[in-house]
Amino acid sequence: MKILLLALFPLLAQAEGMDDCMMMKNQNDKNFCMAKYSGSAAFCDRITTYEKRYDCVRMVIKKQRENR
């Protein structure tokens, strides 16, 4: 039982972080946050600020390379 709880803890921690993203008012910050947790550049495409979109795409690429 303890092993199951330890295995689920990272998933619960990530879900809590995504809840924080959903409550953000600024859409650019919200999309950046969602991209950070999902590892998907689809959220980066929704960012209107060029610099933040660029940083987002670079972050997602780095995260995807680390997970290989």
DSSP file (Angstrom, degrees, kcal/mol; ACC not computed):
  #  RESIDUE AA STRUCTURE BP1 BP2  ACC     N-H-->O    O-->H-N    N-H-->O    O-->H-N    TCO  KAPPA ALPHA  PHI   PSI    X-CA   Y-CA   Z-CA
    1    1 A M     >        0   0    0      0, 0.0     4,-1.9     0, 0.0     5,-0.2   0.000 360.0 360.0 360.0 -41.3    0.0    0.0    0.0
    2    2 A K  H  >  +     0   0    0      1,-0.2     4,-2.4     2,-0.2     5,-0.2   0.884 360.0  53.7 -64.1 -38.0    2.8    2.4    0.8
    3    3 A I  H  > S+     0   0    0      1,-0.2     4,-2.1     2,-0.2    -1,-0.2   0.902 107.0  51.9 -64.0 -40.2    4.5    1.7   -2.5
    4    4 A L  H  > S+     0   0    0      2,-0.2     4,-1.8     1,-0.2    -1,-0.2   0.909 110.1  48.5 -62.6 -42.5    1.3    2.6   -4.3
    5    5 A L  H  X S+     0   0    0     -4,-1.9     4,-1.3     1,-0.2    -2,-0.2   0.900 111.4  49.6 -64.7 -40.6    1.0    5.9   -2.4
    6    6 A L  H  < S+     0   0    0     -4,-2.4    -1,-0.2     1,-0.2    -2,-0.2   0.856 110.6  50.9 -67.0 -33.6    4.6    6.8   -3.2
    7    7 A A  H  < S+     0   0    0     -4,-2.1     4,-0.4     1,-0.2    -1,-0.2   0.838 113.0  45.4 -72.0 -32.4    4.1    6.0   -6.9
    8    8 A L  H  X S+     0   0    0     -4,-1.8     4,-2.2     1,-0.2     3,-0.2   0.676  91.8  83.2 -84.7 -18.1    1.0    8.2   -7.1
    9    9 A F  H  X S+     0   0    0     -4,-1.3     4,-2.4     1,-0.2     5,-0.2   0.896  89.0  49.8 -57.7 -45.7    2.5   11.2   -5.2
   10   10 A P  H  > S+     0   0    0      0, 0.0     4,-2.1     0, 0.0    -1,-0.2   0.888 110.8  51.3 -62.1 -35.8    4.3   12.7   -8.2
   11   11 A L  H  > S+     0   0    0     -4,-0.4     4,-2.1    -3,-0.2    -2,-0.2   0.904 111.0  47.3 -65.9 -40.0    1.1   12.5  -10.3
   12   12 A L  H  X S+     0   0    0     -4,-2.2     4,-1.9     2,-0.2    -1,-0.2   0.885 110.8  52.0 -68.0 -37.9   -0.9   14.2   -7.5
   13   13 A A  H  X S+     0   0    0     -4,-2.4     4,-1.6    -5,-0.2    -2,-0.2   0.894 110.5  48.2 -65.1 -39.5    1.8   16.9   -7.2
   14   14 A Q  H  X S+     0   0    0     -4,-2.1     4,-2.0     2,-0.2    -2,-0.2   0.901 109.0  53.1 -68.5 -40.1    1.7   17.6  -11.0
   15   15 A A  H  X S+     0   0    0     -4,-2.1     4,-1.7     1,-0.2    -1,-0.2   0.884 107.0  52.8 -63.0 -37.8   -2.1   17.8  -11.0
   16   16 A E  H  X S+     0   0    0     -4,-1.9     4,-1.5     1,-0.2    -1,-0.2   0.893 107.8  51.6 -63.8 -39.0   -2.0   20.4   -8.2
   17   17 A G  H  X S+     0   0    0     -4,-1.6     4,-1.6     1,-0.2    -2,-0.2   0.880 107.5  51.7 -64.9 -38.6    0.4   22.4  -10.3
   18   18 A M  H  X S+     0   0    0     -4,-2.0     4,-2.1     1,-0.2    -1,-0.2   0.835 104.7  57.0 -68.5 -31.9   -1.9   22.3  -13.3
   19   19 A D  H  X S+     0   0    0     -4,-1.7     4,-1.1     1,-0.2    -1,-0.2   0.896 104.5  52.4 -62.9 -39.1   -4.8   23.5  -11.1
   20   20 A D  H  < S+     0   0    0     -4,-1.5     3,-0.4     1,-0.2     4,-0.3   0.890 107.7  52.3 -62.7 -38.4   -2.7   26.5  -10.3
   21   21 A C  H >< S+     0   0    0     -4,-1.6     3,-1.5     1,-0.2    -2,-0.2   0.915 104.9  54.8 -62.4 -43.3   -2.2   27.1  -14.0
   22   22 A M  H 3< S+     0   0    0     -4,-2.1    -1,-0.2     1,-0.3    -2,-0.2   0.758 104.1  55.5 -65.0 -24.2   -5.9   27.0  -14.7
   23   23 A M  T 3< S+     0   0    0     -4,-1.1    -1,-0.3    -3,-0.4    -2,-0.2   0.498  80.6 113.2 -88.7  -3.1   -6.6   29.7  -12.1
   24   24 A M    <   -     0   0    0     -3,-1.5     6,-0.0    -4,-0.3    -3,-0.0  -0.469  54.5-155.7 -71.2 139.4   -4.2   32.3  -13.6
   25   25 A K  S    S+     0   0    0     -2,-0.2     2,-0.5     5,-0.0    -1,-0.1   0.868  73.8  79.8 -82.3 -40.5   -5.9   35.4  -15.1
   26   26 A N  S  > S-     0   0    0      1,-0.2     4,-2.4     2,-0.0     5,-0.2  -0.589  70.0-152.5 -74.0 119.3   -3.2   36.3  -17.6
   27   27 A Q  H  > S+     0   0    0     -2,-0.5     4,-2.6     1,-0.2     5,-0.2   0.849  93.1  53.9 -63.7 -36.2   -3.6   34.0  -20.7
   28   28 A N  H  > S+     0   0    0      2,-0.2     4,-2.1     1,-0.2    -1,-0.2   0.936 112.4  43.4 -64.0 -45.4    0.1   34.2  -21.6
   29   29 A D  H  > S+     0   0    0      2,-0.2     4,-2.4     1,-0.2    -2,-0.2   0.886 113.5  52.9 -65.9 -38.6    1.2   33.1  -18.2
   30   30 A K  H  X S+     0   0    0     -4,-2.4     4,-2.4     2,-0.2    -2,-0.2   0.931 111.0  45.3 -62.9 -47.0   -1.5   30.4  -18.1
   31   31 A N  H  X S+     0   0    0     -4,-2.6     4,-2.2     2,-0.2    -1,-0.2   0.872 112.4  51.4 -66.9 -36.9   -0.4   29.0  -21.5
   32   32 A F  H  X S+     0   0    0     -4,-2.1     4,-1.9    -5,-0.2    -1,-0.2   0.925 111.6  47.9 -63.1 -44.3    3.2   29.0  -20.4
   33   33 A C  H  X S+     0   0    0     -4,-2.4     4,-1.7     1,-0.2    -2,-0.2   0.906 111.2  49.7 -63.4 -43.2    2.4   27.2  -17.2
   34   34 A M  H  X S+     0   0    0     -4,-2.4     4,-2.5     1,-0.2     5,-0.3   0.879 109.8  51.6 -65.1 -37.6    0.3   24.6  -19.0
   35   35 A A  H  X S+     0   0    0     -4,-2.2     4,-2.4     1,-0.2     5,-0.4   0.873 106.3  55.7 -65.2 -36.3    3.1   24.0  -21.5
   36   36 A K  H  < S+     0   0    0     -4,-1.9    -2,-0.2     1,-0.2    -1,-0.2   0.908 115.3  36.5 -63.2 -42.1    5.5   23.5  -18.6
   37   37 A Y  H  < S+     0   0    0     -4,-1.7    -2,-0.2     1,-0.1    -1,-0.2   0.841 123.8  40.3 -81.7 -33.4    3.4   20.8  -17.1
   38   38 A S  H  < S-     0   0    0     -4,-2.5    -2,-0.2    -5,-0.2    -3,-0.2   0.777  91.6-138.0 -87.9 -26.3    2.2   19.1  -20.3
   39   39 A G     <  +     0   0    0     -4,-2.4     2,-0.4    -5,-0.3    -3,-0.1   0.762  59.7 131.2  73.5  24.5    5.5   19.3  -22.3
   40   40 A S    >   -     0   0    0     -5,-0.4     3,-0.9    -6,-0.3     4,-0.4  -0.935  55.5-151.9-117.5 132.2    3.5   20.3  -25.4
   41   41 A A  T 3> S+     0   0    0     -2,-0.4     4,-1.5     1,-0.2    -1,-0.1   0.538  84.1  87.6 -76.4  -5.6    4.3   23.3  -27.7
   42   42 A A  T 34 S+     0   0    0      1,-0.2     4,-0.4     2,-0.2    -1,-0.2   0.870  89.2  49.4 -60.7 -35.7    0.6   23.6  -28.6
   43   43 A F  T X4 S+     0   0    0     -3,-0.9     3,-0.9     1,-0.2     4,-0.3   0.832 104.2  59.6 -71.7 -31.0    0.2   25.8  -25.5
   44   44 A C  G >4 S+     0   0    0     -4,-0.4     3,-1.5     1,-0.2    -2,-0.2   0.850  96.0  62.1 -64.2 -33.9    3.2   27.9  -26.6
   45   45 A D  G 3< S+     0   0    0     -4,-1.5    -1,-0.2     1,-0.3    -2,-0.2   0.727  97.2  59.2 -65.1 -20.7    1.4   28.7  -29.9
   46   46 A R  G <  S+     0   0    0     -3,-0.9     2,-0.3    -4,-0.4    -1,-0.3   0.536  80.6 104.2 -85.2  -7.3   -1.4   30.5  -27.9
   47   47 A I    <   -     0   0    0     -3,-1.5   -19,-0.1    -4,-0.3     6,-0.1  -0.615  55.4-161.7 -79.7 131.6    1.0   33.0  -26.3
   48   48 A T        +     0   0    0     -2,-0.3     2,-0.5     4,-0.0    -1,-0.1   0.768  66.6  84.3 -87.2 -26.8    0.8   36.4  -27.9
   49   49 A T  S  > S-     0   0    0      1,-0.1     4,-2.4     2,-0.0     5,-0.2  -0.663  70.6-146.9 -81.3 124.9    4.1   37.8  -26.7
   50   50 A Y  H  > S+     0   0    0     -2,-0.5     4,-2.6     1,-0.2     5,-0.2   0.912  95.3  48.7 -59.3 -47.0    7.0   36.8  -29.0
   51   51 A E  H  > S+     0   0    0      1,-0.2     4,-2.4     2,-0.2    -1,-0.2   0.914 113.7  45.8 -62.3 -44.0    9.7   36.6  -26.3
   52   52 A K  H  > S+     0   0    0      2,-0.2     4,-2.2     1,-0.2    -1,-0.2   0.875 112.7  51.1 -68.4 -36.5    7.5   34.5  -24.0
   53   53 A R  H  X S+     0   0    0     -4,-2.4     4,-2.5     2,-0.2    -2,-0.2   0.917 110.5  49.5 -64.7 -43.3    6.5   32.2  -26.9
   54   54 A Y  H  X S+     0   0    0     -4,-2.6     4,-2.2     1,-0.2    -2,-0.2   0.929 112.1  47.3 -60.9 -47.1   10.1   31.8  -27.9
   55   55 A D  H  X S+     0   0    0     -4,-2.4     4,-2.3     1,-0.2    -1,-0.2   0.882 111.5  52.7 -61.8 -38.4   11.1   30.9  -24.3
   56   56 A C  H  X S+     0   0    0     -4,-2.2     4,-2.5     2,-0.2    -2,-0.2   0.934 109.0  47.3 -64.1 -47.8    8.2   28.5  -24.1
   57   57 A V  H  X S+     0   0    0     -4,-2.5     4,-2.5     1,-0.2    -2,-0.2   0.912 112.8  49.6 -62.3 -42.6    9.1   26.6  -27.2
   58   58 A R  H  X S+     0   0    0     -4,-2.2     4,-2.3     1,-0.2    -1,-0.2   0.899 110.6  50.7 -62.6 -40.2   12.8   26.4  -26.1
   59   59 A M  H  X S+     0   0    0     -4,-2.3     4,-2.5     2,-0.2    -2,-0.2   0.918 111.1  48.0 -63.6 -43.8   11.6   25.1  -22.6
   60   60 A V  H  X S+     0   0    0     -4,-2.5     4,-2.5     2,-0.2    -2,-0.2   0.916 111.7  49.4 -65.0 -43.5    9.4   22.4  -24.2
   61   61 A I  H  X S+     0   0    0     -4,-2.5     4,-2.2     2,-0.2    -1,-0.2   0.919 112.2  48.4 -61.2 -43.6   12.1   21.2  -26.6
   62   62 A K  H  X S+     0   0    0     -4,-2.3     4,-2.0     1,-0.2    -2,-0.2   0.916 111.8  49.3 -62.0 -43.5   14.6   21.0  -23.7
   63   63 A K  H  X S+     0   0    0     -4,-2.5     4,-1.3     1,-0.2    -2,-0.2   0.893 111.0  49.7 -64.4 -39.9   12.0   19.1  -21.6
   64   64 A Q  H  < S+     0   0    0     -4,-2.5     4,-0.2     1,-0.2    -1,-0.2   0.873 110.0  50.5 -68.1 -36.1   11.4   16.7  -24.5
   65   65 A R  H >< S+     0   0    0     -4,-2.2     3,-0.9     1,-0.2    -1,-0.2   0.865 108.5  52.6 -68.6 -35.4   15.1   16.0  -25.0
   66   66 A E  H 3< S+     0   0    0     -4,-2.0    -1,-0.2     1,-0.2    -2,-0.2   0.807 105.3  55.9 -69.3 -28.3   15.6   15.3  -21.3
   67   67 A N  T 3<        0   0    0     -4,-1.3    -1,-0.2     1,-0.2    -2,-0.2   0.438 360.0 360.0 -87.1   1.5   12.8   12.7  -21.3
   68   68 A R    <         0   0    0     -3,-0.9    -1,-0.2    -4,-0.2    -2,-0.1   0.493 360.0 360.0 -72.9 360.0   14.3   10.6  -24.1
